[in-house]
Amino acid sequence: MSKDILKLDNQICFPLYAATREMTKRYRPLLEELNVTYPQYIVLLVLWETDRISVKALGERLFLDSGTLTPMLKRMEEHGFIQRIRSKEDERIVEVVLTKQGKQAEKQAEKIPLKFIEQTNLNETEAMQLKQILFKMLGN
């Protein structure tokens, strides 16, 4: 077996890791206006689509375990973006809903995706291809 297989530049994981860190860094100033972190932003994105979702379904949608998601949701609730409510049908299920403040943040966030894309070196076609490849890797 060739030692080339172990070269950093020959790894798929390294550019993914570095690009993820760079993406998060570039999002940070865009999200400061909303006063949310990137993980909190993706929670809001799901809630702007659905308005109400169980914590379990949210974790599945975002590929996050409950140990990561629960403390983040608690902070978001403390900051007034969401409310966690026990399901009336099954009290074991906790649902997440947007508050008025969470709903209002959507309008403010509308400019974020375009501003982020402007910061990349990708054209629209490349961005779509990259997204498709990444979702393929995730199994969606």
C-alpha positions in Angstrom: 0.0 0.0 0.0 1.3 3.4 -0.9 2.0 6.0 1.8 0.2 8.5 -0.4 -3.1 7.3 1.1 -2.0 8.8 4.4 -1.1 12.3 3.1 -3.3 15.0 4.5 -4.1 16.4 1.1 -5.5 13.0 0.0 -8.1 12.9 2.7 -11.7 13.7 2.2 -12.2 14.4 5.9 -9.7 17.2 6.1 -11.2 19.7 3.6 -14.6 18.9 5.1 -13.4 19.6 8.6 -11.6 22.8 7.5 -14.5 24.0 5.4 -16.9 23.4 8.3 -14.7 25.5 10.6 -14.4 28.2 8.0 -18.2 28.2 7.3 -18.9 28.6 11.0 -16.4 31.4 11.3 -18.0 33.2 8.3 -21.5 32.8 9.7 -20.6 34.2 13.1 -20.7 37.9 12.2 -23.9 37.4 10.2 -25.6 35.7 13.2 -24.5 38.3 15.7 -27.4 40.6 14.7 -29.8 37.8 15.7 -27.8 37.0 18.8 -27.7 33.3 18.0 -24.9 30.7 17.4 -24.8 28.7 14.2 -26.4 25.6 15.9 -29.2 27.8 17.3 -29.6 29.3 13.8 -30.2 25.8 12.2 -32.8 25.1 14.9 -34.5 28.3 13.9 -34.4 27.3 10.3 -36.2 24.1 11.0 -38.8 25.9 13.2 -39.4 28.5 10.5 -40.3 25.6 8.2 -42.4 23.6 10.7 -43.4 26.0 13.6 -43.7 23.0 15.9 -41.6 19.9 16.2 -40.7 17.3 18.8 -37.2 17.4 20.4 -36.6 13.9 19.0 -37.6 14.8 15.5 -35.6 18.0 15.7 -32.5 16.0 16.7 -33.0 13.6 13.9 -33.4 16.4 11.4 -30.2 18.2 12.5 -28.2 15.1 13.2 -27.8 16.1 16.9 -28.1 14.0 20.0 -30.3 15.0 22.9 -27.2 15.7 25.0 -26.2 18.5 22.6 -29.7 19.6 21.7 -31.3 19.9 25.2 -28.9 22.5 26.7 -29.0 24.5 23.5 -32.8 24.5 23.5 -32.7 25.6 27.1 -30.5 28.6 26.3 -32.7 29.5 23.3 -35.8 29.4 25.6 -34.0 31.6 28.1 -33.3 34.1 25.3 -36.9 34.1 24.3 -36.7 32.4 20.9 -38.5 29.2 21.6 -40.8 27.5 24.1 -40.6 23.8 25.1 -44.0 22.3 25.7 -45.1 18.8 26.8 -47.4 17.2 24.2 -51.0 17.0 25.3 -51.3 13.6 23.6 -48.2 12.1 25.2 -46.5 13.9 28.1 -43.3 12.0 27.5 -42.9 14.0 24.3 -41.5 17.6 24.4 -42.3 19.8 21.5 -40.5 23.0 20.5 -42.4 26.0 19.2 -41.4 29.5 18.2 -42.2 32.5 20.4 -43.2 35.8 18.9 -39.5 36.8 19.1 -38.5 33.6 17.3 -41.0 34.3 14.5 -39.8 37.9 14.2 -36.2 36.8 13.8 -37.1 35.1 10.5 -37.5 38.5 8.7 -34.1 39.6 10.0 -32.5 36.3 9.0 -33.7 36.4 5.4 -30.5 38.2 4.2 -28.1 35.7 5.8 -28.0 32.9 3.2 -27.2 35.3 0.3 -24.6 37.2 2.4 -23.0 33.9 3.2 -22.9 32.6 -0.4 -21.3 35.9 -1.5 -18.4 35.1 0.8 -17.7 31.8 -0.8 -15.8 31.1 -4.0 -18.7 29.1 -5.4 -21.1 30.0 -8.1 -24.8 28.9 -7.8 -24.2 25.6 -9.8 -21.2 24.7 -7.7 -23.1 25.5 -4.4 -26.0 23.2 -5.5 -23.6 20.4 -6.5 -21.8 20.6 -3.2 -25.0 20.5 -1.2 -26.2 17.5 -3.2 -22.9 15.7 -2.6 -22.9 16.5 1.2 -26.5 15.3 1.6 -25.6 12.1 -0.3 -22.8 11.5 2.2 -25.3 12.0 5.0 -27.6 9.4 3.5 -30.5 11.8 2.6 
